[in-house]
Amino acid sequence: MAESVRVSGKYQVVIPKSIREKIGLEKGDELAVSLQEKIIIMRVKPKSFSDYTFGLHKELWKETEATEYVERERSSWKTHQQG
């Protein structure tokens, strides 16, 4: 069941301790806030977006050897430039 919080006069809410502990939220951390229809979504803002996205969709590249892929791409650029 979802926990309940109250909006203060300054439109502030307190994130329940159980949730702060589960996600490792610390004082001073930033949250990214977005809206989907009438649902407010709060996410911990990553300190580094490159660290956050590292390995994203790695399953798509399981069968691909990176060096060979890059070499094929580069040779296709040469072909297009000469064409």
SEMAR-237206 format. One record per residue: residue number from 1; x negated, y negated, z negated of N, C-alpha, C, CB in turn; residue in one letter. Coordinates in steps of 0.1 Angstrom, whole numbers, plus 5000, padded with zeros to 4 digits. Atoms other than C-alpha are relative to their C-alpha. Glycine has a CB too. Layout:
<rs>
NUM	X	Y	Z	X	Y	Z	X	Y	Z	X	Y	Z	A .
...
</rs>
This chain:
<rs>
1	4992	5012	5000	5000	5000	5000	4991	4988	5000	5010	5000	4988	M .
2	5007	5013	4999	4988	4965	5008	5000	4993	4987	5005	4991	5012	A .
3	5000	5009	5012	4977	4942	4980	5007	4987	5003	4986	4998	4994	E .
4	4993	5013	4998	4996	4909	4975	4991	4989	4994	5014	5001	4994	S .
5	5007	5012	5005	4980	4875	4972	5009	4988	5002	4986	4998	5007	V .
6	4992	5012	4999	4995	4841	4967	4992	4988	5006	5005	4995	4986	R .
7	5006	5012	4994	4987	4810	4988	5001	4988	4990	5007	4997	5014	V .
8	5000	5011	5010	4976	4781	4966	5005	4987	5007	4985	4998	4995	S .
9	4996	5013	4995	4986	4744	4970	4990	4995	5011	5000	4990	4989	G .
10	5010	5004	4990	4954	4740	4991	4999	5011	5011	4986	4998	4994	K .
11	5000	4989	4990	4963	4770	5013	4989	5010	4999	5000	4994	5014	Y .
12	5011	4991	5002	4936	4791	4997	5006	5013	4995	4990	4995	4990	Q .
13	4996	4987	5005	4939	4828	4989	4987	5007	4994	5006	5010	5011	V .
14	5011	4992	5007	4918	4851	4966	5000	5014	5006	5001	4999	4985	V .
15	5001	4986	4995	4906	4883	4982	4998	5009	4988	4988	5001	5010	I .
16	5000	4991	5012	4913	4911	4957	4986	5007	4999	5010	5011	5001	P .
17	5013	4994	5003	4882	4925	4940	4998	5013	5006	4998	5001	4985	K .
18	5002	4987	4994	4888	4960	4952	4996	5000	5015	5013	5008	4998	S .
19	5003	5002	4986	4887	4948	4988	4986	4994	5002	5010	4991	5007	I .
20	5014	5006	5000	4856	4926	4982	4990	5010	4998	4999	4988	4990	R .
21	5010	4990	5003	4838	4955	4968	4998	5010	5011	5003	5008	4987	E .
22	5001	4990	4989	4847	4979	4996	4993	4995	5012	5014	5004	5004	K .
23	5007	5005	4988	4834	4956	5023	4987	4993	4997	5009	4990	5008	I .
24	5012	5006	5004	4805	4942	5003	5000	4985	5002	4989	5006	5008	G .
25	4998	5014	4998	4818	4906	5005	4993	4993	4988	5014	4996	5001	L .
26	5007	5008	5010	4796	4881	4986	5004	4986	5001	4984	5002	5001	E .
27	4997	5014	5000	4800	4845	4976	4991	4994	5011	4996	4994	4986	K .
28	5007	5007	4989	4790	4823	5005	5001	5007	5013	4986	4998	4996	G .
29	4998	4993	4987	4797	4849	5032	5011	4993	5008	5004	5015	4998	D .
30	4990	5006	4992	4817	4836	5061	5010	5010	5006	4993	4992	5012	E .
31	4990	4991	4995	4849	4851	5074	5005	4994	5014	5012	5002	4991	L .
32	4994	5004	4987	4862	4849	5110	5015	5003	4999	4994	5008	5013	A .
33	4986	4999	5002	4899	4843	5110	5007	4999	5013	5006	4989	4990	V .
34	4993	5001	4987	4922	4850	5139	5015	5004	4997	4994	5010	5011	S .
35	4986	4998	5002	4959	4854	5145	5005	5009	5012	5008	4987	5000	L .
36	4994	4991	4990	4978	4882	5164	5015	5000	4997	4994	5015	5000	Q .
37	4985	5003	5003	5015	4872	5166	5001	4994	4986	5008	5014	5001	E .
38	4999	5006	5014	5023	4867	5129	4991	5007	4990	5015	5001	4995	K .
39	5009	4993	5009	4994	4887	5115	4987	4993	5000	4998	5015	5005	I .
40	5013	5007	5002	4964	4869	5100	4990	5011	4998	5001	4990	4988	I .
41	5011	4990	5001	4932	4889	5105	4988	4992	4995	4998	5007	5014	I .
42	5013	5005	5006	4901	4881	5084	4990	5011	5001	5002	4995	4985	M .
43	5011	4991	4999	4868	4897	5092	4988	4994	4995	4998	5005	5015	R .
44	5013	5006	5004	4834	4893	5077	4992	4996	5013	4991	5010	4991	V .
45	5007	5005	4988	4815	4871	5102	4986	5006	4999	5000	4984	5000	K .
46	5013	4994	5000	4783	4890	5111	4989	4989	4999	4997	5008	5013	P .
47	5011	5009	5001	4751	4873	5101	4992	4999	5013	4990	5004	4988	K .
48	5007	5000	4987	4736	4883	5134	5009	5008	5010	4986	5007	4999	S .
49	4992	4993	4990	4757	4891	5165	4993	5010	5007	5006	4989	5009	F .
50	5008	4989	4993	4729	4910	5181	5000	5013	4992	4986	4995	5003	S .
51	5000	4988	5009	4727	4933	5151	5014	5006	5000	4996	4996	4986	D .
52	4986	4996	5000	4765	4935	5151	5004	5008	5012	5010	4988	4998	Y .
53	4996	4993	4988	4768	4946	5187	4990	5011	5004	5001	4990	5011	T .
54	5010	4990	4997	4737	4968	5187	5006	5014	5000	4988	5000	4990	F .
55	4994	4986	4998	4747	5003	5200	5014	5000	5004	4998	5007	4987	G .
56	4986	5001	4996	4781	4991	5211	5002	5008	5013	5005	4986	5002	L .
57	4997	4991	4989	4796	5017	5235	4988	5009	5004	5005	4991	5012	H .
58	5011	4992	4997	4765	5038	5233	5004	5014	5006	4991	5003	4988	K .
59	4995	4987	4995	4786	5069	5242	5001	4999	5015	5013	5003	4994	E .
60	4999	5002	4986	4789	5054	5277	4987	5003	5007	5005	4986	5004	L .
61	5014	4999	4995	4751	5057	5282	4994	5013	4996	4992	4989	4996	W .
62	5006	4988	5005	4746	5092	5267	4993	5008	5011	5011	5009	4995	K .
63	5006	4992	4989	4738	5109	5301	4991	4992	5009	5011	5006	5008	E .
64	5008	5008	4991	4718	5080	5315	4986	4997	4993	5007	4987	5002	T .
65	5014	5004	5005	4680	5075	5311	4998	4985	5004	4989	5009	5007	E .
66	5000	5014	4999	4676	5038	5306	4989	4995	5011	4997	4993	4987	A .
67	5010	5005	4991	4643	5033	5325	5003	5003	5015	4986	5006	4997	T .
68	4996	4997	4986	4655	5051	5356	5012	4991	5005	5005	5015	5001	E .
69	4988	5008	4997	4688	5031	5355	4995	4986	5004	5010	4999	4988	Y .
70	5004	5014	4998	4670	4997	5353	4992	5000	5014	4991	4996	4989	V .
71	5008	4999	4987	4646	5008	5382	5009	5000	5012	4991	5012	5000	E .
72	4990	4999	4989	4676	5017	5404	5007	4986	5002	5010	5011	4997	R .
73	4993	5013	4999	4693	4984	5396	4990	4990	5007	5004	4995	4986	E .
74	5010	5009	4994	4661	4964	5404	4998	5002	5015	4987	5001	4992	R .
75	5002	4997	4986	4656	4982	5437	5012	4996	5008	4997	5014	5002	S .
76	4988	5005	4992	4692	4974	5447	5000	4985	5002	5013	5005	4992	S .
77	5001	5015	4998	4685	4937	5441	4991	4997	5012	4995	4994	4987	W .
78	5010	5002	4989	4655	4939	5465	5007	5003	5013	4988	5009	4998	K .
79	4993	4996	4988	4677	4956	5491	5010	4989	5004	5007	5013	4998	T .
80	4990	5010	4997	4704	4929	5488	4993	4987	5004	5008	4997	4987	H .
81	5007	5012	4996	4678	4901	5490	4994	5000	5014	4989	4997	4989	Q .
82	5006	4998	4987	4662	4915	5521	5010	5001	5011	4991	5013	5000	Q .
83	4989	4997	4990	4695	4923	5538	5004	4988	5007	5012	5005	4993	G .
</rs>
